[in-house]
């Protein structure tokens, strides 16, 4: 009877291990996959690796040593808008202050040091989740990483702030309150960890 009980416990533990492995595989490789057909063209990447903000957080929790979250927004956005507490800040673009009358905005320009810093800090096969404000810049950054051999760079399709609300009846109409890390229930903070920030040269 004792031997049978021990065997039962061993089998149960083995079953739990198998279930955990399957669960991790599901969250990491199945649940993360969003088909290209669901993604706007401005957010599509050559690697076709996509994940939502909430799923990115769940996958990070499952294996925080293996999954790296990279916030590629400007340092100003990272500091003043907030950020995921575990996210590196490695800007892929710098903010310019020359007004573009046609686009009605101050356009971004590529950070020339971005690729060099990424190659210095990470391996080409590292699992990387890239986020920006709403998923456009992170897609461009993934494409640049793919060109130099990175193979597991995902874009967080809804970004940190998410999409703009289009509901005239809502007090949040016109604001970025739809999806995104900040609106998904995942943790975020204004607290700064200088070791996680790679400030562009000259700033």
C-alpha positions as CSV (number, residue, x, y, z in Angstrom):
1,X,0.0,0.0,0.0
2,X,2.9,2.4,0.9
3,X,4.6,1.6,-2.4
4,X,1.4,2.2,-4.4
5,X,1.0,5.5,-2.6
6,X,4.5,6.6,-3.4
7,X,4.1,5.5,-7.0
8,X,0.8,7.5,-7.2
9,X,2.6,10.6,-5.8
10,X,5.5,10.2,-8.3
11,X,3.0,9.9,-11.2
12,X,1.1,12.9,-9.9
13,X,4.2,15.0,-9.7
14,X,5.2,13.9,-13.2
15,X,1.8,14.9,-14.5
16,X,2.1,18.3,-12.9
17,X,5.5,18.8,-14.6
18,X,4.1,17.8,-18.0
19,X,1.2,20.1,-17.5
20,X,3.5,23.0,-16.6
21,X,5.8,22.4,-19.6
22,X,2.7,22.2,-21.9
23,X,1.3,25.4,-20.3
24,X,4.6,27.3,-20.8
25,X,4.8,26.1,-24.4
26,X,1.3,27.2,-25.1
27,X,1.7,30.6,-23.6
28,X,5.1,31.2,-25.2
29,X,4.7,29.8,-28.6
30,X,1.0,29.3,-29.4
31,X,-0.9,32.1,-27.6
32,X,1.7,34.6,-28.7
33,X,1.1,34.0,-32.4
34,X,-1.1,36.6,-34.0
35,X,-1.6,36.1,-37.7
36,X,-0.3,38.7,-40.1
37,X,-3.8,39.1,-41.5
38,X,-4.8,40.6,-38.1
39,X,-2.0,43.2,-38.1
40,X,-2.1,46.6,-39.8
41,X,0.6,47.0,-42.4
42,X,2.4,49.7,-40.4
43,X,2.8,47.1,-37.6
44,X,3.9,44.1,-39.7
45,X,7.5,42.8,-39.5
46,X,9.7,40.7,-41.7
47,X,10.0,38.1,-38.9
48,X,6.2,37.9,-38.5
49,X,6.5,37.5,-34.7
50,X,3.7,39.3,-32.9
51,X,2.4,39.5,-29.3
52,X,0.0,41.6,-27.4
53,X,1.0,43.6,-24.3
54,X,-0.9,41.4,-21.9
55,X,0.5,38.2,-23.4
56,X,4.0,39.6,-23.3
57,X,3.6,40.2,-19.6
58,X,2.3,36.7,-18.9
59,X,5.2,35.2,-20.9
60,X,7.7,37.3,-19.1
61,X,6.3,36.1,-15.8
62,X,6.6,32.5,-16.9
63,X,10.4,32.9,-17.6
64,X,11.8,36.3,-16.7
65,X,15.4,35.3,-17.1
66,X,14.8,34.2,-20.7
67,X,12.3,36.8,-22.0
68,X,13.5,40.4,-22.3
69,X,11.2,43.4,-22.7
70,X,12.7,46.3,-24.5
71,X,11.0,49.7,-24.6
72,X,12.4,51.5,-27.7
73,X,10.6,54.8,-27.1
74,X,12.5,58.0,-26.4
75,X,13.9,58.5,-22.8
76,X,11.3,61.3,-22.3
77,X,8.4,59.0,-23.1
78,X,9.9,56.3,-20.9
79,X,10.4,58.7,-18.0
80,X,7.3,60.9,-18.1
81,X,4.6,58.6,-19.7
82,X,5.7,55.6,-17.6
83,X,7.0,52.1,-18.5
84,X,7.0,48.5,-17.6
85,X,9.2,48.1,-14.5
86,X,11.3,45.3,-16.0
87,X,11.7,47.0,-19.4
88,X,15.0,48.1,-20.8
89,X,14.9,51.5,-22.5
90,X,17.0,51.4,-25.7
91,X,15.6,54.1,-28.0
92,X,15.4,53.1,-31.6
93,X,14.4,56.7,-32.7
94,X,15.3,60.2,-31.5
95,X,12.8,63.0,-31.3
96,X,13.6,65.8,-33.8
97,X,12.4,69.4,-33.2
98,X,12.1,70.5,-36.8
99,X,8.4,71.0,-37.6
100,X,7.1,68.9,-40.5
101,X,4.3,71.1,-41.9
102,X,3.0,68.3,-44.2
103,X,2.7,65.7,-41.5
104,X,1.8,68.3,-38.8
105,X,4.3,66.9,-36.3
106,X,7.9,66.9,-35.1
107,X,9.1,63.7,-36.8
108,X,11.3,61.0,-35.3
109,X,14.7,60.1,-36.7
110,X,16.5,56.7,-36.4
111,X,19.0,56.4,-33.5
112,X,22.3,55.6,-35.2
113,X,23.5,53.7,-32.1
114,X,20.5,51.5,-31.7
115,X,21.8,48.4,-33.6
116,X,25.3,48.6,-32.0
117,X,23.8,48.8,-28.5
118,X,21.5,45.8,-29.2
119,X,24.4,43.7,-30.5
120,X,26.4,44.6,-27.5
121,X,23.7,43.7,-24.9
122,X,21.9,40.7,-26.5
123,X,22.5,37.6,-28.6
124,X,20.9,37.1,-32.0
125,X,18.7,34.2,-30.7
126,X,17.6,35.9,-27.5
127,X,13.8,36.2,-27.0
128,X,13.0,39.9,-27.2
129,X,9.7,41.7,-26.9
130,X,9.9,45.2,-28.4
131,X,7.4,47.9,-27.4
132,X,6.9,51.6,-28.4
133,X,3.8,53.8,-28.0
134,X,1.4,51.9,-30.1
135,X,3.3,49.3,-32.2
136,X,4.6,51.1,-35.3
137,X,8.1,52.1,-34.2
138,X,8.7,48.7,-32.6
139,X,7.8,47.0,-35.9
140,X,10.4,49.2,-37.7
141,X,13.0,48.4,-35.0
142,X,12.3,44.6,-35.4
143,X,12.9,44.9,-39.1
144,X,16.3,46.5,-38.5
145,X,17.2,43.8,-36.0
146,X,16.3,41.1,-38.5
147,X,18.7,42.6,-41.0
148,X,21.6,42.0,-38.7
149,X,20.6,38.5,-37.7
150,X,18.2,38.7,-34.7
151,X,15.7,35.9,-35.1
152,X,13.4,36.0,-32.0
153,X,12.5,39.7,-31.9
154,X,8.7,40.2,-31.4
155,X,6.8,43.4,-31.7
156,X,4.2,44.2,-29.0
157,X,1.4,45.1,-31.4
158,X,-0.6,47.4,-29.1
159,X,2.5,49.1,-27.6
160,X,2.7,50.8,-24.2
161,X,-0.1,53.4,-24.5
162,X,-2.4,51.5,-26.9
163,X,-4.8,52.8,-29.5
164,X,-6.9,56.0,-29.6
165,X,-10.4,55.8,-28.3
166,X,-13.0,56.6,-30.9
167,X,-16.2,57.1,-28.9
168,X,-17.7,60.6,-28.7
169,X,-19.8,59.5,-25.7
170,X,-16.7,58.7,-23.7
171,X,-14.6,61.2,-21.6
172,X,-11.6,59.4,-23.0
173,X,-12.5,60.0,-26.7
174,X,-9.3,60.9,-28.6
175,X,-7.0,59.5,-25.9
176,X,-4.9,56.4,-25.9
177,X,-7.0,54.3,-23.6
178,X,-7.6,51.3,-25.8
179,X,-5.4,48.2,-25.2
180,X,-1.7,48.7,-24.7
181,X,0.5,47.7,-21.7
182,X,-0.7,50.7,-19.6
183,X,-4.4,49.8,-20.1
184,X,-4.1,46.1,-19.9
185,X,-3.7,45.6,-16.2
186,X,0.0,44.7,-16.5
187,X,2.3,46.6,-14.0
188,X,3.8,49.9,-15.0
189,X,5.7,52.6,-13.1
190,X,7.3,56.0,-13.3
191,X,10.2,54.8,-11.1
192,X,13.6,55.0,-12.9
193,X,16.2,52.3,-12.9
194,X,19.2,54.0,-14.5
195,X,21.0,50.6,-15.3
196,X,18.1,49.7,-17.6
197,X,18.3,52.9,-19.6
198,X,20.7,53.2,-22.5
199,X,20.7,56.9,-23.2
200,X,21.7,57.9,-26.8
201,X,25.0,59.7,-27.2
202,X,24.8,63.5,-26.8
203,X,21.8,63.4,-24.5
